[in-house]
Structure formats: structure tokens, C-alpha cells
Amino acid sequence: MKKYIFTALLCVLTLCAQAQRISRNYQNESLSKVLEDLNAATSDKTIYFIYDELEDFTVTSHFSDLPIKEAIREVIGFYPMKVTFDDDKIFVECTQKEDAKVIGHIVDENGQPIEFANIALNNSVGYINGGVSNENGDFVIPCKDQRITLKVTYVGYKTVTRNVNVGNIGTITLQPETYMVKGVEIKGEIPQYKMASGGMTVDVQHSLLHDIGNANDLLSMIPLVQQGKDGKFEVLAKGEPEIYINNKKVQDMGELKQLKSADIKSVDVITSPGARYNAEVNAVIRIKTLKPQGEGFSLMATSQTWRNNKWNNYDDLTVKYRTGGLEAFANVAYDWGHYSNDQSIDQELHIKKDKYNAHAEAPVRSRWSEIYYKAGLSYDFNVDNSIGISFSSQKRLFQHFNCDMTQHYLKNGEFYGDILLKTTASEQDKPVWELNAYYIGKIGKLGIDLNATILRRDSEDHLDQQEFSEELDDRAITTLSWDNNKMIAGKLVLSYPIWKGELSIGSEATFTLTHGHNRTEENIIPESDTDTDEQNIAGFAEYDLLLGDWHFGAGLRYEHVQNDVHQFGLYQPELSRNYNDWFPNLSAAWQKGKWSAQLSYSKRITRPPYRMLSSAIVYDSRMFYEGGNPLLRPSVRQSIDLNLTYSWLTFVTGFTREKDIFTHICRVYDEENEIGIFQQMNFDHQDRVYATLVASPKLGFWQPSFTLHYYQQIFDAEAYGAPMKMNKPEFSFDLKSWFVINPTTKALLQASYSGSNHWAFMYRNSNFIMNARIQKAFLKGSLVATLYANDIFRTCRNKLTTYYAIGSTAQNDYSYTQQVGLTLSYSFNATRSKYRGTGAGNDERNRF
């Protein structure tokens, strides 16, 4: 029945798409040429105007799916024009016919155009005429006087008054207004934060962050976003987000390093994603760039070198060629790095009558060398229709892991034995590649977004462990495991304007085949061989409605997941699953001036990654194993969020209930030999409350950004064997202090603190880190050098204790985050990519 409903909706939209609509992208074009273009684009209307009368008026505008009448109103904007519609004739004339005009261009202190600035022309008697700047900062005002006084005003900026001759007066630069409040200098500015559907928008183009470096540097400075130790980003209280650049899904973090922050217009942080996103997505970051310009060859190169306890290096090179609508690009990156971690572990285990205590010191050292490469083609037939294809892969040159762990055991308080566990691991080079293709287009008013992805990812790991002990005998454990993963996915989104909003419907289908095998030569842990065949088919519908200052959104997503599991070739009905779930979302928002408010509700799901569902078991020590849990169920969460923003202030608060939450715990594996196993397990539910306040004022050359965050779980840990209530809240703050030394030089001092808190069955100790950086641009911004130092005082340590019914584990580790590094980025004739594919099956890919 559901497929018939979607088919009927598609037919209705296609039949309605016959009406003629116009989409255009004008960049500083004369109004005369724009009207000529619009006249040629319509077959049932004729536009009449006097060419010379409109030649000096320029148009910078982009719009989609507008009828001819609305398109004309869009390009005219605030110019003194009169438009008359007479059946099939349209007349455009200037209402202020003067031989002379005042022509100019308005920008801010960073050289960025200012839209909607007010311009007034006066003579000795008084007011003559006035106008408003367009999107490109341009203005044209007819005037009969030869000498006038020009006055430019804009909220948050100093008023500019000049005596000028009528004609082209050039560029006018506005400076931020300065106020004195109790000796503190505060500068006015364009609002940094605005409401976006399901979250907020940060204006990058008019902020200090516009030339910070690349998109990777930028996101670490965005409110509500923080960067983890593994280089991935997290949204406060929501977890890891999906990241998009102009609707294209970011497949690897290297893409962020290739995008210059100067090319970014804004960043959306979506804490309540809509129905078009996979139900597993917790948050979304959308990066919007400025209009692409330039043709021919371009080159972008980045080299980053840093030192913690060892030297590391990352280099990438991107070459593009653009001509007309065609773009070809190729990227190659080389990653040569090390990972070090010194970990101290204290464990307690009591399964029967005996109580075991173990203390271990585990220094981990890992090194690798990999080459990544990607190439693609895209072609824009026009502003509305584009196709593209890309291929990416990687070559592992080497990867090596080793850990010499010393273990000291007590049994019932008495010395039991010492063990030296020497572990080495290596990963073999196996096929890893991904093929993506897309089509984005329009048929009349019907928008089409089609993406397809094919993925293959194989791995083979060799793990060699040797135990040496005088009291407990020696032991060797040799483990071989391999995984083969294949995926094919497709995603189609159709959009159509209805009344004062837009309806979107779509479907996403993902088909996955995985095979995992794990065995030890000594048969200490059981062999496993698992095949999983999973299908995920989804359909969704969304409607966004704009009514004056109000914006309403509603969406519904349906997902059917069928999972068939075979072990050693035999079907396992108790492990196979079949899910059919509905995921609604609602939002209501209000925005006026610098104020905005939004209330939203969403239902989401978290499905266990395949490694958590594996039946493979890994040997950790004589007391503990670790492994997957094929019986693990997805967790479903429902959230209510409230966002309030005013200029450079934003406040976010919310509540989440997660049903069937799964988290790491230890349970009995072998009662006779008193062995525990670490696994993910489901628990009834967990509630979470959170609130965040962000302030980013401009105080002269000092431009701070302060974040205060509160987070607390409400979870009955005692009911599952924990020895105490575990609902201690987290209070944290982050202060980024930017110092603008001159237009090409900036410095940053960052201090972050997280207080001790509880999460699931863990007690997490407090943490503090201080970072610094200085950035200098050369060659008109083509070369950017950044010198940075992280964890200056070597205080960023991870300390936590996990409690469970049969014992506890306390960890204290340091990952050598104290480091100093240098990044050099060079761009030649840089152009932003036209490749617009978003990929398909993105969340299924992440589960690999």
C-alpha cells in the first residue's frame, strides 16, 4: 500500500510541473541585460523597457522556480522601478528619470559586500533621493544635482557622510560601531546567529572566522561543535553529526581540509534533523559556500607537520580543471603518523567466592602509512541540472600495533601472579573503494536529487599475543580475523512548491552483504563465522511552511530493515531481525530582527555497528575477554529541543529519552574458570537533560567566544548492579580568545574544562586543556601559515571508572595530546568544487 501512495504523489507532482518557472544566478549584471535574458526565457510574455534608462542598474541575485512576474520583482529589488502587467505584456520603467546617477559599492571592514545598507542623498536644502544596496553591495540612485552630500547607515556600523560629485563614487567601507560600557569597548555587528530549520545558522562571511584557514579549522570554532581526540566532530548533547558541503555528504575529513574558510558563507548546526536524513543521524552540520567563480586549472596544497612524542605528517594535493559547465578533479593525500597511549588499569572481578584484583600498565604504540586518492567529473548543463561521478580508494603501505602490558594479580588479597603480555597486530592491505554518481535537476517546478553509491571494504587482521609468567605459565594466542563488506545504495528526493511552502518526498534503499571470520590457532576462544544480509528501505515526506515571521516544519520517515544472519552457513532465526519503524519530526520557529526562537520534536534510532553484533571474541587477559553481542537491539530516542538566539547570544536546552539504550558492561563469560567478558548490552531507558549558553561579542581587538554547558543523565544504574546512584551532572566551559593583531595576523588562546560526571555506568573525572595558535596570511591570502601548540600544560588526561555487578575497571590514560605543529596551505586559482552528489547509504557505510 505504501508504494502506491508514494507513486500517486509522484504522478501528481509530475503532472503539476508543466507550468513555466525560471531559475537564474546573476552576478553583477546590468538590469537591461537581465531583462533581456528573462524575456528570452518566457514564451508567453513580452518585456518592454528603455535600454539606456536601466543600463547603470546592476543585479546580483539568485532564485529558483519563480514565475516571470516574481522573477522580475526579485531582480528589481529596491530600485525605483515601476512594473505594469497587461495580459501578455510587461512594462518596466524607472520612476526617477534623471540624466545623472550616484553609483557606488558598500563593503564592511573585511571587504565583504553589505546588503540592505541605506543611502540618502541631500543638498543644502534637504533630502533629495535615496536607495538600498543589493546583495553585491551595489547601489544606483538617480539624481539631478551635480554636487550632493551622501549618507550611508547600517545597523551596528558607523554612519558615513561624504560630499561627492554625482557619478561613480567607488567603494565605501563601513566600520563597526563602538560603544563604551563601564570602560569595556563593545563593537556592533551583523547578527552572527540566526534560526535555521531544526537548529541555527552561523554567519561566517561577516565574522572573524571567515579567513581562519580551512573548514576543518572553522568547525572547531563553531558554537555547539567540538572536536574529539580522533579528529571527528561532535555536537554538544547530540554526538557525532553528518557533515554536508552544499548538500554533498563529506565522506572523509580530508575534504574539510581542502575547503578554504574564506569561501564559506555560513554554517548550519542542526540539532533536530528532519525526515530526509537517515533515522540514525543525531545531528547535521551544513556548510554553505559562496558562489563559485573562475575557470581553468586550479591547485590547492596542504602540508601539516606536528610533533608529540614522535613526528607526524599529512599532505594533500587537489588539482581541478573547469571550463563552462565541466569540472574534472583529482586529489591525492599521504598520511604518515603515529599513535601513542600510556594507560594504567585497575580491575576488580568476583564471580564466585573468589575476588581478583589486577593492576596493569599498558603502553600502546601504533604507526601507519597510507595513501588516499580520489577523482571525479561533473557537468552543469545549466543552473538547475547537473550530473557527476567520483571514485575514491586507499592504499595501505604499512600499519603496525604493539603493546607490552605488565599485569600484577591478587586473589582474595594474596599475591596470585605476574604476567607480561606482549601484543603485536598488523592489518593487511585489502581492497577499499567507493563509487558515487548523482543527478540534480528540475522538470518545471519539480526538483530532483538522485544519488547512488557502490562500496567495497575488505580487511584482514593478524593478532599475535604472548604471555610470560613464572606463576601462571606461558601462553601464546594467535588470532586471525577478516571481514568482507559490500554495499549498494540509492537515494531519490523530489521537491515541489505548494502554497507558501515546499513539499519533499523521497526514498532511500541500502543493500549490504558482510562476512566476518575469526579464529585462534590455539582454540582458546571459540571460532566464529558470520554472514549478514541486510536491507534497509526508507520513504519520507516533509513539508516546510513560511508564514510571515513564522516557520513551520513537519516530516515523517518510514524505515523497513530486514536482517538475515547465517553462522557457519546455517540460518540463525534468533539472531535475524525485521524492523518496521516510523520517525516523525515537528518544528515551529519565529524570527524577527536579531531575535529568533524554535521548538522542535524528533524521534531517532541508533542501530549497533556491525562490530558490536559480531560473535567474534578477542582475548584481553586471563580474567577478561571482549566481544560483540548478536542479540543487541537498536535504541530509540525521542527529543524535545528549544533554541533561542539574539545577535551574538544563543541558548539551547532540551530533553531526550532513549529506550533500549546500549552501553559497555562486563558480565560472566565462564563461571567455572571465573572469566568475565566486556560486551555492549541493552538497558531499559536513559533520560538526558542539557542546556548550553554561547556568547561571542566583539570587544575591540579581543574577540572571545564563551560556551557554558550543562548535561545530566537520569539512569537507574543501581538497578543493574552499580554500587551507587550515577546521576552526577557535567558542567563544562570553553573560552576561545581571539586577538586580531592586524588584517593578516590573528592569535588564539583556548581554555576548556569539563567537570567530573556520570555517564551510563561510568564515573568520568574532570579534564582541562589549553591550546594556542597564531596564523599569518601571505601573498594576498594564497599562502596561509599556522603555528599551533595543543595541551600546553599536559593536563588532558582521560580518567574514568566503570562499575558493573561483578566488579569494576578504573582507567587512567594519556594519549600524548601535548604537541606543537605547523600547517602550510597554498592555493593557486582556487575554485570551489561543482561536484554536488550527496552519496547514498551514508549511515550504513559508517556502521562498517
Buried (B, 14 or more C-beta within 10 A) or exposed (E): EEEEEBEEBBEEBBEBBEEEBBBBBBEEBBBBBBBBBBBEBBEEBEBEBEEEBBEBBBBBBEBBBBBBEEBBEBBBBEBBBEBEEEEEEBEBBBEBEBEBBBBBBBBBBBEBBBBBBBBBBBBEEEEBBBBBBBBBBBBBBBBBBEEBBBBBBBBBBBEBEEEBEBEEBEEBBBEBBEEEEEEEEBBBBBBBBBBBBBBBBBBBBBBBBBBBBBBBBBBBBBBBBBBEEEEEBBBBBBEBBBBBBBBBBBBEBBBBBBBBBBBBBBBBBBBBBBBBBBBBBBBBBBBBBBEBEEBEEBEBBBBBBBEBEBEBBBBBBBBBBBEEBEBBBEBBBBBBBBBBBBBBBBBBBBBEEEBBBBBBEBBBBBBBBBBBBBBBBBBBEEBBBBBBBBBBBBEBEEBEBBBBBEBBBBBEEEEBBBBEBEBBBBBEBBEBEBBBBBBBBBBBBBBBBBBBBBBBBBBBBBBBBBBEBEEBEEBEBBBBBBBBBBBBBBBBBBBBBEEEBBBBBBBBBBBBEBBBBBBBEEEBBEBBBBBBBBBBBBBBBBBBBBEEEEBBBBBBBBBBBBBBBBBEEEEBEEBBBEBEBEBEBBBBBBBEEBBBBBBBBBBBBBBBBBBBBBBBBBBBBBBBBBBBBBEBBBBBBBBBBBBBBBBBBBBBBBBBBBBBBBBBBBBBBEEEEBBBBBBBBBBEBBBBBBBBBBBBBBEEEEBBBBBBBBBBBBBBBEEBBBEEEBBBBBBBBBBBBBBBEEEEEBBBBBBBBBBBBBBBBBBBBBBBBBBBBBBBBEEEEEBBBBBBBBBBEEBBBBBBBBBBBBBBBBBBBBBBBBBBBEBBBBBEBBBBBBBBBBBBBBBBBEBB
